[in-house]
């Protein structure tokens, strides 16, 4: 697995962290779009974690549709975390 992520254990850790951050954000988008019960412990935890992860990008754009606002406000950081995380992971194995 470390060969796939830049050939170093550090690269693997960076990629896994970026993947988990993106997964949490994508899960919240899905929970929101499918109107998940926010009283559920898992849904509540994912919502709080996603709010923390997307804190820097929320309300970056003014979008009137609640669904699209959620997709953009939480999808943008997911893409950024994946791009930056995998770029850094790929570079850690190079000298």
Secondary structure, 3 states (H helix, E strand, C coil): CCCCCCCCHHHHHHHHHHHHHHHHHHHHHHHHHCCCCCCCHHHHHHHHHHHHHCCCCCCCCCCCCHHHHHHHHHHHHHHHHHHHHHHHHHHHCCC
